[in-house]
Amino acid sequence: QVQLVESGGGLVQAGGSLRLSCAPSGRTFSSYAMGWFRQAPGKEREFVAASRGTGGTLYYADSVKGRFTISRDNAKNTVYLQMNSLKPEDTAVYYCAATSRPIPSYHSAGYYATKSIYDYWGSGTQVTVSS
């Protein structure tokens, strides 16, 4: 059974940093596209960042570009989301997602931001940024 387990959330002051981790179990995800999404209270789940499979391109939502960095350590089968210069509006539950389907190289950012392409989801980790 495939599971995605997020960790690293917490409470931080505005301007601070957090690093989220996502460790898939049950399968090696090194060649799969992986993404981070977030959902604030009363809002829809939204795209944050994504990484293509092995050696792939990175994509970011405009709201986090320049502040957040997605990375992966395939040796550890882990994907990270480094979040710097956090703002109160970054407060949300953050979800890790992965897709096992091969994705043609011509697909770009909009495709990776689409929730429906992801087959596996974690249960989320809370990030709270105080002002």
N, C-alpha and C positions, 0 to 999 in steps of 0.2 A: 504494500500500500504506500502510495506516494504522499509525503507530507512536506509542507513548507513551514518552517518554524522561524518566526521573527524574534529578534531580541534587540535591546539597546534603547528602547524608548524611555521616557521619563519627563521630569519637570526641569525646565531650564529658563533662565532669564533671557529677555530679548538681547540679541547680539551674541548669544552663546552658540555652542556647537554640540551636536550629538552625532554618533555614528550608529546606524542601524545595520543589523546583520540578518541574513536570511540563509538558513542552512537546509537545503532539501535533503530528505532521507528517502531511501528506497530506490533511488535512481541517480545516475550521474547526469548532471544538467550542463556539463561544460559546453555542449554544442547547441543548447537550446537558448532561445531568446528569453530574457527575464526582465521583469519590470517592477516598478514601485508605483503604487497608487495611494491615495489618501481620501479619507472621508471625514468631513467636519460635521458636527451636529446639524441636522436639518438640511444638509446638502447632499448632492449626488457624489458618488465616488469619482474622483478625477485622477487623470494621469499625472505622474510626477517625473518619472525617468524610465528609460529602458536601455537595454544592451542587447545587441544582436548576439548570435551564437559566437563560437570561437573566433577571437580576433575581430569582433564586429564593431560597427559604428554605435555611438552613444546618442541618445535623444533626450531632450529635456523640455518640460513645459516652460513657457516664457516666464512664468511667475517664479521659477527657481533657478533659471539659467544664471550662471556666474556665482551661485551660492551653494548649490548642491552638486555632488559628484557621485555617479554610480560607477562601481568597479566590481570586478569579480576575481576571485582566486580559484582557478579551476582545480588546482592541486588540493584545495580544501573543500571544493564543491560548495563554495559560499559566495554570495553576492552581497555587496555593501552599499549603503547610501550614506555618504558623508554630508552632513548638513551644517553649514556655517552661516553666520550672520542671521540667525533665526529671528523671525518676526512673530508677533502674536497671531497673525493670520495663518501661520504655518501649523497652528494647533489642529490636530486631527488624529484619527487612527490611521496608521500607515500599514499598508498591505503589500506583501511580496507576491508576485505572480510569475508563472512560468508556462511556456507552451512547448509541447513536444512535437508540434508539426513543423516540417521544413518550410522555411519562408523564402520565396524567391528574392533575389538580391535587388530587384527593381522596386520593392516596397520601401517606402520612406517613413518619415516620422509619424504621419497621420495613422498609418497602419498599426504601428507599435503602440499608439495611444488608445487603441480600440480594445475595450475590456473583453469583448467576445472572442478574441483570438487566443486568450490565455485559458489553458486547461486546468491549471492548478493554482490554488490560492491559499495563503496562510490565514491564520485567524486574526492577525493584526496586532500592532503594538501602539500604545498610546503615546503621543508626543504632545506635551503642553508647554507653551511658551508664554511666560508671564511678562507683562509690560512694566 
